[in-house]
Amino acid sequence: MMRVYQLARRLNLSSGKLLKLLTSLGIEAKSSLSSLSSKEVRQLEELALKKRKPSLKAKKLLSRAPIVTLLGHVDHGKTSLLDAIRQTAVAKEEVGGITQRIGASEVEFQGKKIVFIDTPGHEAFTAMRAHGAQVTDIAVLVIAADDGVMPQTVEAIDHARAAKVPILVAVNKIDKSEAKSDQIKRQLNKYDLTPEEWGGKTICVEVSALTKEGLDGLLEMILLEAEMLELTGDPEGDFKAVVIEGEMDRRKGPCSTLLIQEGSLKIGDILVGGASFGKVRALINWKGKKLKEAGPSAPVIVLGLSDIGTPGGIFRKVESERKARQLAETTRIEERAKSLTKRDKITLETLYQEQVKEKKALDIILKADTQGSLKALRDVLNNLEDEEVRINVVHGGIGEVNKSDVLLAAASKGIVISFNVGTFSESLTLAKDERVDIRSYQVIYEMIDDIKKSMQGLLEPRYEEVEIGEVEVREIFRIPKVGVVAGSYITVGKVVRGSKAKIFRGDEIVGEGVVSGLKRFDKDVSEVLTGLECGVNVEGFNEIRKGDLIKVYETKRVG
C-alpha cells in the first residue's frame, strides 16, 4: 500500500499540497492510497509541475517541527507511550507511573523532528492556554484498548477542541488479550471522531508501548498531519519563546525550559519574561547536551535567568541587561496590582455587553447529575440560540464541578453551569482566583430564564442587603435647612454615610431612607463605630421619634 508521504516525496511536494491535488482529481485520501493507477500518477506529476510554488526558504520561512501533546485518561499509558517513542526511562522514574511535571523532548523520524510535550494531563494543557500560551499543534488522544473511552478521555477531547487543535487517536495496549479496538472506534464515533477506515476524517493508530508495535505508524501520521498544517517558523524573526517548565537547581540555580516559537536563541542573548530576566549562560537540550544555538520548535533548558519562569509565560529578547531589569521590575509592579484586581469576571450579566462589542459565543462548561439530565440540558441550550448569540457547550460531564472544569472555563472565557450537583471546595477557590462564574441550578426553567435574559441584555445583577449596624434614637433635633437629626447611640456594628436605613418602631418598619449626614460633635464624619454617640440625618424620612431603632444596611452583589 502506497502512503501519501511516499508519493509526496516522489513528486517533490508537501503532503498537504498533494492532498489538495488528489481532491482536485476526485481522489479522497488522508493517510494511505489503496489503489492509484499509473495514469493517475502521471496526471499528478503533470499537475505538480504546474502547481509547484517557491520553497518556504525563499520566503525566509522554514518548516518547523510539530509540537505534540499526549492527552487522555489517567493510566492509559501516555508517559509509557512517549517513553517507548523516545527510548528513555522517564516513566519508571516517576512516582506511580503518573507524570509529575511538564517536560519536553525531541525525537527524529524519517529525517524530521517531532517535539513532544509531556504534560500531567489536560489540566496543565489548558492552564497554559488560560495564561495565553497556545503551544500545541497536534493533540494525540491516548486510549487504552482494554479500557475504552473514559470520563477524562471525553474531557481531553473537549479541551483539545476548545484549543482548536487537531486530534489524532492512539489506541494503546493492543498487546493485551482484552483489547477491543473496534469497540473503542464505535465509542469515538459518538464524539464526532469517526475513524478514516469507517469513512471519517480522524486518524486512528493502534499501538503498544510495551511491544512498540505501531509506533512508526503513529509517528508517520503525526508527520503527515504536520505537513497538512504547513507549520513554519522564522529563525531570523523577532524572538518569542514559551515557558514549558521551571525548577530551582541547587547547583545551577533557576532553570527554565523554553519552547522557541519564533526567532533563534544563542548563548549571550539577553531575555526577559514576566518578572524574570538575565543573560543566557547555557542552553541544554532534553538529553543534557549543551547547545550553542536553538531555533523554532526547539525545547531548551536556559540557565542564567534571575528567576524560574512560569509555565505559559512568554520570553523575548532585549538589547541590554539594564533594559531587561527595568521591564522585569515594571512587570513585577503590574503583577502586584493585578493580584488585587484580577481579570474581568465572565458572567451572564457581562455576556450581553460582550455580544454588543464582538458578538462572541457564550461558552459553557455543563455539569449534571445524570446522563439524562445532561442530554436534556444540551438540547435546551441548543434551542436557545438566536441570530445574535451562539451557545457553545465546550464540555459536558457528570458529577461535581472540579478544577479541570474551572480551568477550561478560564481558558475559554466561559462560565460553568451545574445542575443538581455540587462544587469541590478547591474548585471554588480556583474559580475565585481565576474569576470564573459558577452558576448552580436545581430547576431547569430558572437556568433557561437566566440565559434568555442575559441574551437579551436584561439580566440584572443580583444583590442582597447586609445589616452592618443598629442605632438607638435618644433625642430628636430639628435643624433649619437640614431637617430632623436623630441624636443616637450605636449599639451594634457601625453607621456609614450613604448606607440604606430602615426605621423600626417596635417590630414595625415605619420608614426607609439613606444616611445622608453623620456628625460627631460639630464635625462631619463618614462613619461611626459601636459605643459612640452621633447625630444621624436620614434623607427620605423625617418622622423619626425618640426610642426608634435605625438599622443600617449595605448592598452587596451576590451574582
Helices and strands as residue ranges (DSSP letters): E 2-3, H 4-11, H 15-24, E 32-33, H 38-51, G 56-59, E 62-63, E 67-72, H 78-86, H 90-93, G 95-97, E 103-109, E 112-118, H 122-130, E 138-144, H 151-162, E 167-172, H 181-189, G 196-198, E 204-206, H 215-229, E 232-233, E 240-249, E 253-262, E 265-266, E 270-273, E 276-284, E 290-291, E 293-294, E 299-305, E 314-318, H 321-341, H 348-358, E 362-368, H 371-383, E 391-398, H 403-412, E 415-419, H 425-434, E 438-441, H 444-455, E 463-479, E 483-496, E 500-505, E 508-520, E 523-524, E 527-529, E 533-539, E 549-557
